Amino acid sequence: MIQASLSADHGGELVLSGTGARPRSAELIGPRARVSARLTGRGKTWRAVLPLHASRWSGPDLPLPVGGYDVEVIGADGEPVEVHLDLELVQLGPIRASATGSSVTIGPPIDPAYDSGEGQAALERRYATRPAGLENAVFFESFYGRNASCNPLAIDRELARRAPDVVRYWSVTDLSVRVPDGAVAVVDGSPEWWRARGSARLLVINDWMRRRFSRRADQIVLQTWHGTPLKRLALHRPGFDPRRMAAVVKESRRWNVLLAQNAYAARILTKAYAFLTRPVWVEGYPRNDVLVTGDGTAVRQALGIGADERVVLYAPTWRDDREQIVEFVDPAELAARVDAVVLVRGHSRTLKPGRDAEGPRVIDVTGYPDTAELLLAADALVTDYSSVMFDFSVTGKPMFFLVPDLEHYRGELRGFYFDLAAHAPGPLVRGMDELVTALTTADPAEHAERYAAWRARFNPRDDGHAAERVVTRILDQGFVDR
């Protein structure tokens, strides 16, 4: 029989113990993270300590992401051991956890008094109407707090360098999200989060704002967005939906300034979001500076990839009609057939509902903090309709477009702003065999002219200095004080 307890020691632990021979292994397995137990004991009793925290991607040791985890114990005979847990919800330092059956649930690190509709409504009223003045601070949020990445991250780094006295808050879904050095993590929905968002002089975000938000006098919202659009968005999406249109207009009225990667994106975004009379900064994307100034050596080392190995990054976009990543590729088969390490990068919207892909020479990097570093480490990109195509082209490395659902996506789900087949800077393929052939035999010279035209149109300002230009404008216009 296995006994269990939850302990706050060492940042939170699940402790299992039993009689008989010590198990071979014990693991806590989640969709995006897993940890192994420290096993002790010989002979009559044994003990397994499963930490509720981990170091991922060679980063700092942080609490595990919020979600459900399976407890898997393999006995001394190599057979699974049945586990029955019954542990009530407890606060363990920076996390909350409970256990039932063979599963452990890790909850958000928010006081239970606020983790409810009533609690959140009370915080909304408190921080939306308070009379206190603004703080010389910036509130950053990327992809609803799922990570600290994208344009907000690059702006954070440049602002920290040039205005180190400015306080920098980062919105995070939980404390598994790594924030930049010197920044303050505020958990979404906590009193600290509401206070920081309501008092910061500048908000830098890359997606819609959530929950109730009323911009205060002298408060500035810089919307960086998160990609040059191929697929139609906001007011341009197929089908007439009055509620969606009202929501789009309400959202864009919260923004003071919009950042665009290029002039093409500026034209699309201003119309799609009815952002027609306020400033648009066409400065290139700060997140792409590293694609000009950096190299992928450190990223490859963090992922355990050899310097001489070929790396193919598979990064499809999300689909409106499904929660998880599309299944057009068997990553392990692809790795074997093209003799490469395959990195699988799901869209941020598939991070929570999905599970990591597994297999020989396959690394699921959907939970990796920043996409730009993955683009830097990759030798080739396989995508479909994702805006990552407009970023990867900064590198000049080959791109391949796996589009078996092209007609359905273009004609029914979203629609395009331009004909991808006519302008793509790489081959369009319809299935696995065609993709393998393209990856092993394609001649980059065949698409060189298109590639050059693509970069001239979409990357003229991606020169490694976009963050510098954006922060200069922030400081010059007095959005924050140095």
N, C-alpha and C positions, 0 to 999 in steps of 0.2 A: 504493500500500500504506500502511495506517495502522499506525503504531507507538504503543504505549501504555505508561504506567507509573503506578504509584501513589506519591504523594508525601505526606509528613507536613507539608509546608509549609502555612501558613495554616489549620491545623485539619483538613487532609486534602484531597487533590485527586486526580482522575484526569486525567492529561495525555495528550492525543492529538496526534500530529503526522503530517504527510504531505507529499507533493510535489504540485506542480500548483497550480491555482487554489484560493484559500481557500474553504471551504464557506460556504454561506449561514448555516447554523446547526448547532449541536450541543447536544443536550439529554440529560439523565439523567431518565428518566420512571419514577416509581414509582406504586403504587396510591393513595398519599395525599400525595405530594410530588413536585415536579419542579424541576430547576435548569437554567439555560442557561449555556453556556460563554462564557468570554472568548476571543474569536478574534483572533489576530494573524498577521501575515505577508502578504507580497505577492509575486506572481510565482511563484518556483520552490518555495517551501516555506511551510507554514502550521502553526499551533499552536493547539490548543483546550484550555483549562483548565476542567475541570468541578469546581466545589467540592462536597465531600461534606458540606455544611452549608448552612443557609438560614435566613432570617428569615421566619417565617410569621405571618400575621395581625398584621403590624406589631410583632411581638415581637422578642426578642433573637435574634441569630444563634446557632443551635444545630446539632449534628450531625443528619443526616438520620435518620428513623426506621429501625429495623432492618427488613430485608426485601430483596426483589429489585427491581432497576431495569434498564430497557432503555436502551441507548445508541442514540440516533437522530441520525444525521448526514445533513444535506441538502446535496448538492453545489452547486457554483456554477451548474449547469444546472437546479437545482430538483428533481433526482432523488435518491432515497435512496442513500447510499453504504454498501456492504457493510462491516460491521465484524466483525473476528475478534480476540478478546482471549484472552490466556492468562497470567493473573497470579495467583500464589500468594497465599494468605492472609497479610496483613501487618497489623501493629498501626500505626495512624496516629493517635497521640495518643489522643483519647477514643473512637475507633472501631476496628473491625477490618473489613477489606474484602478481597475477592478478585474476580476477573473471569474469565468463561469465555464464549466465543462473543461475543454482543452484549449480554451481561448482566453487571451488577455486583451482588454480594451484600454487604450490610452486616450484620455480625454484632453481637451484644451486646458491650459494652465490659467483658468479664470476662476475667481471666487464663485462658488455655486450660487451665491446670492444674486449675481449678475448674469448667470448663464441661463437666462430664460427670457421670454418675450417681455414680461413685466420689468425685469431687471434692465434690459436693454432700453426699453422705453423711458425708464427713469434716467438713465445716463444720457440719452438723447436730449431730454428736456433740460438736464442740468448743464450740459456743455454747449448746447445750441443757443442758449439764451443768457449765459452769464455775462456780466459787464466787464470782466477783467480785460486788461490790455493784451496786445499781441507780444509774442516772444520772438527774439531774434534767432529764429530757428527754421529749419526746413523739415517738412514731413514728406518722406519718400515712400512710394508704394509701387511695386512691380507685380503685375499679374495677380492682383488681389491678395498680395502678401504671401504667395506660394514660394517665392524666392526673392533674393535681393540681386537683381540682375538688370540687363537691358540698358536702355538709355538712362534711367534713373541712377543705376550703379555708376556708370561712367561720369555722370554729372557730379555725383557724390564724391568721387575720387578727386576730381579737379577742384571742386569747391573746398574740400578738406585741405588741399595743398595751398590754395590761395587765400582762403578765409578760415583759418583753423579755429577761430573763436566762435563761429556759428555752430549752434547745437544742431545735430542731425538725428532725427528720429526715423526709424524704419518700421513700417507696418509689416507684421509677420503673422501667419496663421497659427504658428506655435513656435516653441523655442528650439525646434530642430533646424530652423532656417538660420543660416549663418549670415550675419550682417557685417558690413565693413568695419575695419578697425576704427575705434573712436566713436562709433555710432551707438545709439540707444535703441534697443529692440522694444517695441510696444506691441503686445498681443492684441490682435483684432478683437474688438468687443470689450476689452478691459477698460476700467476707468482711465488708466494711463493713456490708452489709445485714443479715447474720446477727447481727453484733455489736450494731447499733443496735436491732433488733427484740428481741433478748434482754436488753438492758440498760436500755431506756427504762422509766421508771416508769409512763407512760401510753401506751397505744396507742389511736388513734382511727381506726377503719376503717368502711367503708360496704358491705362485702360479706364473703364467707367468707374466712377466713384460709387461706393456702396453706402447703404443705410442713408439716413437722413443727413443732408449737408446743406447748410446755409452759409454761403460765403460772407464773411464779416467785412466791414469797411476796412480798406487798406490790405486785405488779405488777397494774395495772388495765387492762381492755380495755373501751372505750366503743364499742359498736356503734351507729352512727348510722342504719344501713340507707340505702336510696336511693330510697324512694318509698312513698307510701300505696298499698296493693294493691287493684286491681280483680280481677286474675287470681289464681287459687289458687296457693299456693306451699308449698314445703317439705313438711310432713306432710299438707297438704291437697290436694296434687296428685293428679290421677286415677290410679287403679291402685295396687295394693298391691305395694310393693317393699321387702322387709326391709333390703336394703343401704342404700337411700336413707334409710330411717327411722333406721337406726343412725348414718349419717353426719350427719344433721340434729341428732340429740341430742348427738353427740360435738362438733359444731361449736358449738352454743349453750352448752355447758358451758364453753367458753373465754371467754365474755363475762361481764363483771361488771354492766354497765349497758346498757340498750337505750333509744335515743332514738326517740320516735314523733312524727309531725307532728300527730296529733290523737287523740282518745279512740277513735275508730273503728279507726284503725290499731293503736293499743296493744292493743286486744282481739284483733285478727286475728293480729298478730305474736307475741304471747305464746303463743297456742295453736298457731300453725303451727310455732313453734320450741321448744315445750315450755319456754318461759322464764317459768314461772309463779310462782316464789318469789323472784325477784331484782328490783331496782329498775327501773322504767320511767319515764323522764322524758318527760312530754307537754308540750313547750315550743314547738311549732311547728318549722319547719325552718330552721336557720341559712342554708341556701343560698338561701332565699327572701327574706331581709332586703333584698337589693338590689332586689327587685321592688317594694318599698315606698319605699325611700330613694333609688334611683338613676334614671337615664334612659338611653336607648339611643343617645345621640348619638355617644359615642366608639366604641361597637361598630359602628355603621353606618359611621363613617369608616374604621375598621380593615378593614371588609369592602368598602370602595369603593362604598357605597350612598348615593345622594343623600338629602338631608333630606326631600324631598317625595315620594319614591317609596314606593309601597305594598309592604310586605314580608309574604309568607306563609311561615310556617315549617312544613315538612312533617316530622313526627317520629314515625314508626311504631315500635312495639316490635319485638323480635326474635321469631322463631318457633322452636319446639323442633324442627321438622322441616326447617330450612334454615339455612345459615350466613350468607347475605347478606341485605341489605335486601329487603323485598317489592317487587314491580314493579307495583303497582296504579296508579301515577301516572307519566306521562311529564312530568318536571319542565319541560322546555322548552315543551311544548305547554301546560301549565298556566300558565306565565308569560305566554305570548302571549295566551291566551284570557281571563285575568283581569287583564291589564295590571299585572303586579306582578313584583318580584324574588322568586324562590322559593329559600328556603334549605332544603337537604336535610340533615337530621340523623338519621343512622342510630344505632341503639342501640350502646352500648359493645361489645357482643358481636359486632357486625358491622364493627368498626373494622379489625381485622387482616385478615380474609379478603376484605373488599370492596374496591371501587375507587370513587374520586370520580365522582359524576355530573357531566356536562358539558352545556353548551348555552347559548344566548343568555339572559341574565338569570337564570342558574342558578348558585348557589354551593353547593358541597358543604361543609358545616360539620361533618361527622362527626368530623373531627380537631380542631375548635375546642376550646380548653381547657375552657370551662365553659358548660354548657347555660343556666344562669340568665341570663347576659348575652344569649344569643340570644332568650330569652323576652322580655327587656326591649326588644330591638330590633324584635321582630315586631309587626305590626298584627293578625295573625290566626294561629291555630294550626290545622293539620290533623293529626290523630292518629288512633289506633284504640283500642288497649287499654293504651297506655302510661301509666305513673303521672305523666307530664308533665302530664296533664290536671288533676291536683290541685295542681300548682304554678302553671300558667298562670292558673288561676282567681283567683289573688291579684291579677292585673292588672285583672280585669274585662273584658278584651278578648275578642272573639268566638272561639269554638271550633267546629270542624267535625269530625265523626267519619266517616272513610272506612272502612267495615267490610264489604267484599264477602265476606269469609270468616267472618262472624259465627257462623253455626251450627257450622261446622267447629271454629273456635277455642274457642267456648264449650262445645260438646258433646264434642269429642274431644281437643284439644290441652291445654287448661288448665282451663276452667270459670271461673265468676265468683263473687264474693262477693255481688253484688247485680245487679239487672236494669239494665244500662246504658241500654237503650232507654227505660225508665220514668223515669230520673232524669237523663239527660245534659243538660248546660246548653247544648246546641247541637244542630243537626240531624244525624241519622244518614243517610249517603248510601251507595249501593251501587256507584257507578262514577264514571268521569271526568266524564261529562255532568252527572250529578246534582251532583257536587262543584262544577263550574263554575257551574251555576245557583245553588247555595246561596251561593257566594262573591260572586256578582254581584247577587243579588236578595234575599237573606235579610234579614229585619227583626229586629234584636236584641230588640225588644220582645216577639216571640213566645216567647222563652225567658227573659225577664227574671225571672219568678217562680221558675222552676227554678234559674236561675243564683244567685239570692239564697239559696235553700234550700241549694244546693250549698256556697256559701261559708260559710254559717252552720254547716254540718256538718263541713266539711273544713279550713277556713282560720281558725278563731277565734283561733289563736295566731300566725298569720303576720302579725305587726304591725310587722315591721322590727327587733325586739329579741330574736329567738330566740337568736342567737349570744351576745349579752350575758348572757342568762339561763343558758345552758349553761355558759359559761366561769365565771360566778359560782359555780355549783354545783361545778365542777371545783376551783376555788381554795378555796372554803369547806370542801370535804371533804378537802382536803389531798392530792389526787391528784398535784399538783406543787407546788413551793414557788415563791413569787413571786421 
